[in-house]
Amino acid sequence: MKKMDINAVFVATCLAAFVGCLFMGIIAKYPIALAPGMGLNAFFAFTVVLTMGIPWQTALTGVLFRCDFCNPYINRFT
């Protein structure tokens, strides 16, 4: 099983938080920090991958599916 490079994961998390916060402040004009939303990373790493034993590639595909395909339907009906 391949492991993720810890430095690459750290940098990717920091960049995702920075870009998300920047877009929310400048483009959406709704200055809310999105870094607290990175809690999904902890759920993904500790619960899905370590506890359930699902390979990180499969779990990441599940997160992608949930974010890209389920969010539009959830947001439409709330």
LINQUI-V897328 format. One record per residue. N is the residue number from 0. RES is the residue in one letter. PSI is psi in radians with two decimals (999 if undefined). NEAR is the number of other ideal C-beta (glycine too) atoms within 12 Angstrom. D_LAST is the distance of its C-alpha to the last C-alpha in Angstrom with 2 decimals. Layout:
((N RES PSI NEAR D_LAST) (N RES PSI NEAR D_LAST))
//
This chain:
((0 M 2.27 10 39.87) (1 K 2.51 7 39.24) (2 K 2.64 12 38.07) (3 M 2.45 21 35.99) (4 D 2.13 11 38.06) (5 I -0.65 11 37.15) (6 N -0.69 10 37.99) (7 A -0.69 12 35.87) (8 V -0.72 20 32.84) (9 F -0.84 15 33.46) (10 V -0.73 14 33.80) (11 A -0.69 18 30.74) (12 T -0.77 25 28.57) (13 C -0.77 17 30.11) (14 L -0.68 16 29.72) (15 A -0.73 20 26.05) (16 A -0.73 23 25.37) (17 F -0.85 19 27.64) (18 V -0.72 17 26.22) (19 G -0.77 24 22.59) (20 C -0.70 23 23.64) (21 L -0.81 18 25.84) (22 F -0.73 18 23.27) (23 M -0.66 19 20.77) (24 G -0.74 16 23.71) (25 I -0.87 13 25.53) (26 I -0.83 12 23.31) (27 A -0.24 13 19.93) (28 K 0.64 9 21.87) (29 Y 1.43 13 19.55) (30 P 1.37 14 22.08) (31 I 2.27 15 20.33) (32 A 2.34 16 22.22) (33 L -0.04 22 20.54) (34 A -0.63 20 23.41) (35 P -0.38 13 21.92) (36 G -0.07 18 19.30) (37 M 0.09 23 22.40) (38 G -0.40 15 22.10) (39 L -0.54 24 20.96) (40 N -0.73 26 24.59) (41 A -0.74 16 25.97) (42 F -0.79 19 23.95) (43 F -0.84 29 25.01) (44 A -0.84 24 28.63) (45 F -0.71 15 29.41) (46 T -0.96 18 27.38) (47 V -0.85 24 27.00) (48 V -0.92 25 30.22) (49 L -0.81 15 32.65) (50 T -0.82 13 31.75) (51 M -0.27 16 30.68) (52 G 0.32 12 33.21) (53 I 2.37 19 31.07) (54 P 2.54 17 32.56) (55 W -0.50 24 30.72) (56 Q -0.73 17 30.62) (57 T -0.74 17 28.75) (58 A -0.66 26 26.31) (59 L -0.61 22 25.63) (60 T -0.67 17 24.93) (61 G -0.71 23 22.32) (62 V -0.74 24 20.62) (63 L -0.78 16 20.86) (64 F -0.79 13 19.36) (65 R -0.75 19 16.36) (66 C -0.76 18 15.78) (67 D -0.57 13 16.74) (68 F -0.53 14 15.57) (69 C -0.60 15 12.58) (70 N -0.76 15 10.60) (71 P -0.65 12 10.27) (72 Y -0.66 12 8.86) (73 I -0.78 12 6.42) (74 N -0.48 10 5.39) (75 R -0.63 8 5.83) (76 F 0.15 8 3.80) (77 T 999 7 0.00))
//
